[in-house]
Amino acid sequence: MSNRWRPSVTVAAVIERDGRFLMIEEETSEGLKINNPAGHLDPGETPAEGCAREALEETAWRFQPTALLGVYISRFQRSTTGEDITYLRFAFTGVLGEHVAGRALDHGIVRTLWMTADELRATADRHRSPLVLRCLEDYLQGVRYPLSAVYCDASVHALQAHDARRQAVEEPD
């Protein structure tokens, strides 16, 4: 077993509409928590692509990132297992698209919520992590970086295409 530190890379969306923010309420090992639409970055996708995917999977709303809010890091210890986890979060803001009616939400997502900044501040004890509020405050302060601030080498997509071609050869119709 390696003792090498491996942070969990996550992506999160800060989505505002009419002064309210799209949030999720989810079951966790620590109980019912409020979070941004967020999740783990998957192989073969850029952080912005992962953010759009996670927003759709967790909220049934299409989302197109247009700006990076920041890169955040936090550390968490599970009360149930003592597991020590570090999260490296890429948070984005952008354009809310259409709602996909009838689309099931990811496993563990109880519901979506539209909350004001004051409601989010008042429920900080129920947040999945302290990064929820920090990302909100950065958004409200107007922090925005271009998407180009996160460089993605062509190898990220090239390896995905290579894997798809290999699978097609191994599993012919």
N, C-alpha and C positions, 0 to 999 in steps of 0.2 A: 504494500500500500504506500502510495506517495504522500508525502506531507506538503507537497507543493500547493500553494494558495491558488484557488480557482474561484474568482468571484462569479456570481450569477449575473449575466448580462441581460438587462431588461429594457423594454421600451414602453413609453407611456404617452398618452394623449391628454392635453389640456384643451378641452373643447367648450367654447362659450356660445350661447345663443340667448339673446335678449336678457343679458345680465345673469344668466344661470349657467352652471357648469354641469356637463354630462358626467355622471359618476356611476359606479357600480357598487352594489352591495353583494358581498360574496362570503361563502362559508370558508373558513380557514381552520387550521389546527388550533388557532387561538380564539376561535369563535367568529361571530358575524362581524365583518369589517367593511369599511367604506374605502374605496380606492379609485384612482383614475382608471380608465380603460387601459390596461397594461398587461404585459406578459413577457415571456422569455423570447429572446431573439432566436430565430431558427436558422440552421445552416442554409446558405445560398441566398440570403436576403440582406439588404442593407437595413440599417436601423430605421430609416423612414418607411421602407416597405413593411418591415415587421410591425411598426406602429400602426399603419393603416390596416394590416391584417388583424391585429389584436383588437383594434377598435371595432371592426366589423364582427369578429367572433364573440366579443363580450357584450356588445350593445345592440347589434343588428342595425347600426348606422354606418354608412359609408363615410370615410374620412380621408382627406388628402393633406398630409403634412406640407406646410409651406415655410416653416421656420423652426430652428432648433432653439428651445428655451435654455437648455444647458445639459451638462453631464454631471450627475450626482452620484455620491457613494454613501452607503449606510451599512451598518453592521447590526445584526439581529441574532438573538439567541432564543431558540424555541423553548418555551417553558415546559413543553411536554417531553422533549427528548434531550434538551441541552445542546442540540446541534447549533454550531456557530456558522452563520451565513453572512456573506458580504454581497450586497447588491450594487451593481454598477448600472445606473439608469440613464438612458438617453430620453429626454422629454421633448416633445414636439407640440406645436400648435399649428392650426391650419384651417381648412375649409370643411365644414360639415356638409355632407352630401345627403342623399336620400335615405329614408328609413326602409329597410327591407322587411316588409310585413310578413309575419309567419316564420321568420328565421329563428331557429332555436338558439339560445344563448349557451355559451360554453358551460361545461360541467362545473358546478360550484357557484355559478352566478345566480343569485336569487332574484335580482331585479336591477333595472336601471333607475337612476334618480336624476332630477334636474335640481341642483342646489345653488343657492346664492353664496357669495364669498363669506358673508356673515354666518350662514348656516354651516359652512365647512369649518370655519374657525371655531364655532361653538361645539362641534362634534369631533374635535381633534383627538380626543381619547378613544374614539372608535375607528380611527384611520389605520389602514394596513401598515403604514410606515410614516415617519416624520417627513418623508419626501413629498407626500401628497400636498401638505400645506406649503412646503417650501416652493414647489413647482407653481402652485397657485399664486403665491406672493410674487414670484419672479414674473409670471405672466402679467399680473396687475401692474407691476412696476414698468412694464414695457420692454422687458428683456427679450431680444430676438437676435438670433444669429442665422446667417444664411445656411441652407441645407448643405452647401459645399464645405462648410466647416467640418463635416464628417466625411473624410475621404474613404471611398470604397474601391479597392483595386478590382480590376476586371476578373481576377481569379475567383472572386466570390461567386459570380454568375457562371463563369466558365466551368468550374468544377460541378456546379449543379447541372449544367447541360451535358457534361461528360457522364455524370451518374445516370441521367435519363437515357442517354444513348446506350450505355452499358446494360441497363435494365431491359431496354427494348430488344437487345441482341440475346440476352439470357432468357427472356420470356417472350418468344415469338408468338404471334396470334395463332 
